[in-house]
Every structure is written in C-alpha cells, then in structure tokens.
Amino acid sequence: MAKQIRFNAFDINAAMHNPHGLWKHPDNERYRYKELDYWVELARLLERGLFDALFLADVYGFYDVYRGSRDAALRDAVQAPINDPSLIIPTMAYATKHLGFAVTVPTTYEHPYAHARRMTTLDHLTNGRIGWNVVTSFLPSAARNFGLDRMIGHDERYEIADEYMEVVYKLWEGSWEDDAVLRDPFRGIYTDPVKVHEILHAGKYFRVPGPHLSEPSPQRTPVLYQAGASARGRAFAAKHAECVFIDGHSYESMKFYVDDIRSKAVAYGRRPEDIKIFMALSTIVGATAAEAEDKFRELTAISSAEGPQAIYGGYTGIDLSQGDPNQILTYRATDHGQTVLARFTKMSPKEMTYGEVIDSVKKIGGRAVLLKGSAEQVADQMQAWVDNTGIDGFNLGHLVTPGSLKEIVELVVPLLQERGLYKTSYEAGTMREKLFGYGESRLPERHPGARHRFARGE
Ligand SMILES: Cc1cc2nc3c(=O)[nH]c(=O)nc-3n(C[C@H](O)[C@H](O)[C@H](O)COP(=O)(O)O)c2cc1C
C-alpha cells in the first residue's frame, strides 16, 4: 500500500495566527475565536476530513522586537489577543469522536507538577486523544512577565526541558500503578494507598516528591510533539518526540531535517518510524488553477507587510527594520529560536539581503510552503513533498478560516482517497493508537519515558 498522507490542522486560540492582514478578508471568521461554536464547527469539519489532530500553537508574550515595540503586532493581530488553548479542548472533544488535540505548553514557564495534572485531566476527558507540543518559548516579554530579568539562554532552556520531561514521565508513568484505583465498596477502598508512589525527583531545576495527583489516563503520557529544529532542538526531538513539526522550504533542507532527526532517534535506541514528521503548509485550492490564482491575488492585496516582520523579530531576535535593505543578513546565535534565522542565512542556498528576507516573509503563507492550484495540482504537490522528503504529512494552516480547511476537506481529501493515499476511515483507539497502531496506547518500551514506569520490586 502507498504511504498514507496524514493531516493536522495548525491553529491557535487567537485573533489571527500566521497569515497577517488576512483577518480583514470578508469571509474570514477568525474574530469568532472566542466562541465555543467556532471551535466545535472547526473540530467537526476536521473530523469529516479524517484529520489526525488539531494542533494548537500557543505563545506567552507579545511580539515586540520589531521596531522595539508591540504596536505592529497588536495592530495586525499577530498572535494577539490570545486565549488559553487547553480550555477549548474538552468541548471540541465532546462534539467529536476521533479527532486528536495537540496543545502547546512551554516547559520554561509552566511547572511540571501542575502541567502533568492538567494533561492527565485532558487525556481522561478526551478518552486518550491528547498530545502535547513541548516548547521552550522564545519571547523576552514572556520572561519579563514571569518575573525573570532576562530570557534564559536558548540551550539552557532545552536543558530545563530535558529535566522537565524526566519529572513528568515519573509522574505519568511511575507514580500510580495500573490497578491502584479499586473503587471497592465491600472493602471500603477507593484507591489502594500501597499502589500510589512518590517520585522523589530532586534535580538541578525541579524538586517534586510526588505522587502524581491524578489516576492513570488512557495514554498516561500524552502524544509528544516538538517543533524546534536547531541542533539542540533536533537532539531533544530525537530523544522525546513522537511527532515533529517543521517549516519546510526545499526538498533538500526538509530531507536533511527528517534524516537527521530519525538517525539521532536510532542513537537513543528508538526506531526511525517511531517519529512522524509533519511539515507546515498553506494552501489555496480553486475549482480551477485560474480560480486559485484569483484567490491568491485577492489575498495578496490585503496582506500585511509589518505583521510578518513582527513575527520574524520574535522568532529570531532580529529587527528587520534596523537593516539596510541591501545589506546581507548573517547568522548569529540569539536566545530566541535559531531555526528561522538559520533558514534565511546559513541554510539558505544563497545569501539574502534584509530586503529579500522581508519580501520572502511577506509572501502569502509566510514561512510555510504555499501550494496553490486546482485540487489535482495541490494533491500532486503534496505527494511530491512526501515522496521527496520522507515526511508523513502536513500541519495545514489557514489563510481564511474556516474556508482554507474546507477546501482541503471537500476538494483535496476525496482526491487523495481515490489515489489510495489517504485513509477512508479512522483507526480505532487513542490518539497514539491512531498514529502508531492498535494496542499502542502507551509509550513504547524503547521510548526513554518508559524507563520511568513503575516496576514491582523497585
Ligand atoms: C512550525 C513551527 C511551529 C511552532 N509553534 C510554536 C508554538 O506554538 N509555540 C512556541 O512557543 N513555539 C513554537 N515553535 C517554536 C519552537 O518550538 C522552538 O521553541 C523554536 O523554534 C526555538 O527552538 P529552535 O531554536 O530549536 O528552533 C514552533 C516552531 C515551528 C517551526
């Protein structure tokens, strides 16, 4: 059977996500992000299209590097205003049966003891349909608001994240035995105290004696996503991630990331196929190629020049307004994210000036690859990306919501199904089972998290 293409939707609980200026489009319903009905309708649409998951990005802090101010970000709804992503999930889960939910939570600012309980709660309420996108955060304004004088350094944030993972693995995997909850009215025992264990974690960054507060949920550890692609980020992904999310720009660079992460995973005792890799993608699908071009022109006319530069400043620490348009942008390690700057400098096939970088990020779709055309053309290009890079599928952003994802569900999914490249029904089971096979609800034995499982006789 041909390799199946997988879809996640890439969204955020905010007024706008990445396509800046397009909130002005008359068909854009983004302003409804504060309504539960909006999210329920979206979840039902995605389940109709047999999407694996709704991936919910999140960010603490405003994007205020560009021109040294948050004004451009606020004017243009650059991931602001923004609400909590986890609180919309139970309602969407109630309205669907199979769709997974991957929620972004930073290891730098949320304490693992509280985070572990929140994820277990969500895994119970969704009956095992929860994933966690592990991020380390990249905005100085978040650091300030969490009471730090300066942002913790890029690589140290990953060191903290590594220890954080150890803590949550211990809480999820090692604290409660499977049969701890007896609910036995005859013996008068709800939970057998002998089967609930302290974790006694005392490390460099965290001290958590435990036990975990919640009883075991269907997956225990949520499906682990990760999206940082710096050298340190890839090492982290290779060790922990089950799904990796990467921006793409060429077959070559995407294949480099895919091969590198999978070979590093093998060095951690894992298998290459233990990691599913999704590429960020924007799409414009028309009944014909000409119709897609018309939509593209219409969107270009209302897109914003400043919003993408505000995003760029936050991701990289580079204020594009400060450079001469003809000056070459060079790589420098900042404490923001390192991947986006690398892409426009040392990973770029040719040197780029500040002016060229601005033109590139301003394009519709932003940093994500944009596929446009008829459904046939978009499906062909998706297939080519999968065949040439080894990715498993796409995290599909929206330009106009929910229209962009409706185009995929109604026009592209049926075509991929005809070609035998897309499932025609959901697999049974939890989110992890749908991704990795029936009976695989828990982390596999070879995953480092499984080492923290409680074993009798310990
Ligand atoms: C496609 C994509 C989506 C991301 N989504 C988020 C997000 O929602 N929240 C966040 O804090 N970081 C997000 N990031 C940032 C990364 O998780 C990571 O923190 C950042 O890229 C810095 O790490 P790096 O230097 O290893 O790339 C995303 C990155 C990519 C490429």
The ligand as a Tripos MOL2 file, in Angstrom:
@<TRIPOS>MOLECULE
LIG
   31    33     1     0     0
SMALL
NO_CHARGES

@<TRIPOS>ATOM
      1 C1          6.1510   25.0960   12.6320 C.3       1 LIG1
      2 C2          6.5250   25.5660   13.9940 C.ar      1 LIG1
      3 C3          5.5500   25.8030   14.9600 C.ar      1 LIG1
      4 C4          5.8910   26.2640   16.2220 C.ar      1 LIG1
      5 N1          4.9190   26.5180   17.1510 N.ar      1 LIG1
      6 C5          5.2770   27.0400   18.3500 C.ar      1 LIG1
      7 C6          4.3210   27.4230   19.3150 C.ar      1 LIG1
      8 O1          3.1290   27.2670   19.1220 O.2       1 LIG1
      9 N2          4.7330   27.9860   20.4690 N.ar      1 LIG1
     10 C7          6.0490   28.1830   20.7540 C.ar      1 LIG1
     11 O2          6.3650   28.6810   21.8370 O.2       1 LIG1
     12 N3          6.9910   27.8290   19.8590 N.ar      1 LIG1
     13 C8          6.6300   27.2940   18.6820 C.ar      1 LIG1
     14 N4          7.5720   26.9800   17.7750 N.ar      1 LIG1
     15 C9          8.9540   27.2340   18.1520 C.3       1 LIG1
     16 C10         9.6980   26.0030   18.5280 C.3       1 LIG1
     17 O3          9.0070   25.1030   19.3090 O.3       1 LIG1
     18 C11        11.0010   26.3520   19.2000 C.3       1 LIG1
     19 O4         10.8090   26.8120   20.5120 O.3       1 LIG1
     20 C12        11.7230   27.4200   18.4690 C.3       1 LIG1
     21 O5         11.7330   27.0890   17.1040 O.3       1 LIG1
     22 C13        13.1150   27.5670   19.0360 C.3       1 LIG1
     23 O6         13.7790   26.3720   19.0170 O.3       1 LIG1
     24 P1         14.8730   26.0690   17.9340 P.3       1 LIG1
     25 O7         15.9070   27.1300   18.0690 O.co2     1 LIG1
     26 O8         15.3450   24.6880   18.3460 O.co2     1 LIG1
     27 O9         14.1960   26.0520   16.5940 O.co2     1 LIG1
     28 C14         7.2460   26.4950   16.5260 C.ar      1 LIG1
     29 C15         8.2130   26.2490   15.5540 C.ar      1 LIG1
     30 C16         7.8590   25.7810   14.3120 C.ar      1 LIG1
     31 C17         8.9390   25.5110   13.3020 C.3       1 LIG1
@<TRIPOS>BOND
     1     1     2 1
     2     2     3 ar
     3     2    30 ar
     4     3     4 ar
     5     4     5 ar
     6     4    28 ar
     7     5     6 ar
     8     6     7 ar
     9     6    13 1
    10     7     8 2
    11     7     9 ar
    12     9    10 ar
    13    10    11 2
    14    10    12 ar
    15    12    13 ar
    16    13    14 ar
    17    14    15 1
    18    14    28 ar
    19    15    16 1
    20    16    17 1
    21    16    18 1
    22    18    19 1
    23    18    20 1
    24    20    21 1
    25    20    22 1
    26    22    23 1
    27    23    24 1
    28    24    25 2
    29    24    26 1
    30    24    27 1
    31    28    29 ar
    32    29    30 ar
    33    30    31 1
@<TRIPOS>SUBSTRUCTURE
     1 LIG1         1 GROUP 0 **** ****
